[in-house]
Amino acid sequence: MNATTAIDDDALLDKNQAAALLGYSVWWVQEHVTRKEPRLPVVKIGRLTKFRRSDLREFVEKFAKK
């Protein structure tokens, strides 16, 4: 991993960007942040909910194996 990749992986995404990256709807993302399992990993900044690209990648790798 180079420095640019590390920066990209740590970039914070909003719900729309996370949904597009995962290939799901914004509704699905919201449900898996607040109520349904498996829970998506989030970064809370005040009232904002953000997602790290690297966390979403790990989430996909973890649950794609099941």
C-alpha positions in Angstrom: 0.0 0.0 0.0 1.4 3.4 -0.9 0.7 6.8 0.7 -2.0 7.7 -1.7 -3.9 4.4 -1.1 -3.6 4.9 2.7 -5.2 8.4 2.3 -7.9 7.1 0.0 -8.7 4.2 2.5 -9.0 6.7 5.4 -11.2 9.1 3.4 -14.5 9.6 5.1 -17.6 8.9 3.0 -21.2 9.9 3.4 -24.1 7.5 3.3 -24.6 8.0 -0.5 -21.0 7.3 -1.2 -20.9 4.3 1.1 -24.1 2.9 -0.6 -22.5 3.3 -4.0 -19.3 1.7 -2.9 -21.2 -1.3 -1.4 -23.7 -1.6 -4.3 -26.7 -1.2 -1.9 -29.3 1.5 -1.4 -28.9 4.3 1.0 -31.9 2.8 2.9 -29.9 -0.5 3.3 -26.9 1.4 4.6 -29.0 3.3 7.1 -30.7 0.1 8.3 -27.3 -1.6 8.9 -26.0 1.4 10.8 -28.9 1.6 13.2 -30.8 -1.6 13.5 -29.9 -4.6 11.4 -27.1 -7.1 11.7 -24.4 -7.1 10.5 -23.7 -3.6 11.6 -21.7 -1.3 9.4 -18.6 0.3 11.0 -19.1 4.0 11.3 -17.3 7.2 12.4 -19.5 9.5 14.3 -18.7 13.2 14.1 -21.3 15.0 16.2 -24.6 14.2 14.6 -22.9 13.1 11.3 -22.4 9.5 10.3 -19.4 8.8 8.1 -17.7 5.7 6.8 -14.0 4.9 6.2 -13.4 3.2 2.9 -11.0 0.8 4.5 -13.7 -0.2 7.1 -16.2 -0.9 4.4 -13.7 -3.0 2.5 -13.0 -5.1 5.6 -16.7 -5.4 6.2 -17.2 -6.8 2.6 -14.3 -9.2 3.0 -15.5 -10.5 6.3 -19.1 -11.1 5.3 -18.5 -12.2 1.7 -16.9 -15.3 3.1 -20.1 -16.5 4.8 
